[in-house]
Amino acid sequence: MATPHPIAVIVGSLRKQSFTLKIANALAKLAPDTLKLNIVTLHDVSFFNQDLEATPPADWLALREKIQKSEGVLFITPEYNRAIPGVLKNAIDVGSRPYGKSSFLEKPIGIVSNSPGPLGGVNAAKSLQNILPGISGVIMGQPEIYLNGVGDAFDDKGELIKDSLKTVLKQYIDAYAAFVKKHNL
Ligand SMILES: Cc1cc2nc3c(=O)[nH]c(=O)nc-3n(C[C@H](O)[C@H](O)[C@H](O)COP(=O)(O)O)c2cc1C
């Protein structure tokens, strides 16, 4: 069997009991064996500051390396105030630099938003679709996925127990695997 494509799964929430993190972990379990999903959390990524670009902090370099070593990037994000959380925007700013050398370039991108509420974080997903095109590889357009009502989807061990969610996550990660294959020839 061919070596699986390593995928950086960037988690847009720092919360210990984050639904976003649980969705990332569920996707890692559901992924076909053509992908190897590596969860990337953002607790250690310091604020982007253009003054530091000549001598970047080690945590920026570590994040960029994780992205550069991947063959695709999946963003899993909640919605904060109709946009993406600040920690995720900061990580994108860090990963997008130096100018013209974004670590996201040529990486096939997937976007998964979620919310315990009814709208599935759709505005966060749309924010990413606005932010990424100048600094990333091609973004998968279909299927779209905005996961609503995620509050009752996991048990107290963080395992996915909602079958309807499992079904759409499986469909999505299979489609993303085909997309990654197509764009990593
Ligand atoms: C600052 C803040 C703003 C929020 N804004 C939204 C919002 O615009 N839309 C939404 O659906 N949920 C919103 N929420 C609720 C989040 O969807 C909810 O807290 C969710 O659990 C966060 O994701 P996580 O579980 O991965 O940490 C907001 C929560 C916070 C803390």
The ligand as a MOL file (V3000), in Angstrom:
LIG
                    3D

  0  0  0     0  0            999 V3000
M  V30 BEGIN CTAB
M  V30 COUNTS 31 33 0 0 0
M  V30 BEGIN ATOM
M  V30 1 C -16.6490 34.4980 22.1410 0
M  V30 2 C -17.6690 33.5220 21.6330 0
M  V30 3 C -18.4260 33.8540 20.5170 0
M  V30 4 C -19.3360 32.9290 19.9880 0
M  V30 5 N -20.0130 33.2350 18.8380 0
M  V30 6 C -20.7530 32.2890 18.2260 0
M  V30 7 C -21.3040 32.5170 16.9300 0
M  V30 8 O -21.1180 33.5620 16.3260 0
M  V30 9 N -22.0080 31.5060 16.3490 0
M  V30 10 C -22.2060 30.2990 16.9740 0
M  V30 11 O -22.8600 29.4160 16.3980 0
M  V30 12 N -21.7090 30.0550 18.2150 0
M  V30 13 C -20.9760 31.0150 18.8480 0
M  V30 14 N -20.4130 30.7710 20.0740 0
M  V30 15 C -20.6980 29.5010 20.7550 0
M  V30 16 C -19.7110 28.4290 20.3090 0
M  V30 17 O -20.2120 27.8240 19.1320 0
M  V30 18 C -19.5360 27.3820 21.4150 0
M  V30 19 O -19.0010 27.9900 22.5740 0
M  V30 20 C -18.6740 26.2170 20.9580 0
M  V30 21 O -18.7710 25.1850 21.9120 0
M  V30 22 C -17.2220 26.6370 20.7520 0
M  V30 23 O -16.4950 25.6180 20.1100 0
M  V30 24 P -15.6630 24.5080 20.9120 0
M  V30 25 O -16.6510 23.6000 21.6040 0
M  V30 26 O -14.8940 23.7850 19.8800 0
M  V30 27 O -14.7740 25.2040 21.9130 0
M  V30 28 C -19.5170 31.6920 20.6300 0
M  V30 29 C -18.7670 31.3800 21.7720 0
M  V30 30 C -17.8540 32.2750 22.2620 0
M  V30 31 C -17.0270 31.9140 23.4740 0
M  V30 END ATOM
M  V30 BEGIN BOND
M  V30 1 1 1 2
M  V30 2 1 2 3
M  V30 3 2 2 30
M  V30 4 2 3 4
M  V30 5 1 4 5
M  V30 6 1 4 28
M  V30 7 2 5 6
M  V30 8 1 6 7
M  V30 9 1 6 13
M  V30 10 2 7 8
M  V30 11 1 7 9
M  V30 12 1 9 10
M  V30 13 2 10 11
M  V30 14 1 10 12
M  V30 15 2 12 13
M  V30 16 1 13 14
M  V30 17 1 14 15
M  V30 18 1 14 28
M  V30 19 1 15 16
M  V30 20 1 16 17
M  V30 21 1 16 18
M  V30 22 1 18 19
M  V30 23 1 18 20
M  V30 24 1 20 21
M  V30 25 1 20 22
M  V30 26 1 22 23
M  V30 27 1 23 24
M  V30 28 2 24 25
M  V30 29 1 24 26
M  V30 30 1 24 27
M  V30 31 2 28 29
M  V30 32 1 29 30
M  V30 33 1 30 31
M  V30 END BOND
M  V30 END CTAB
M  END
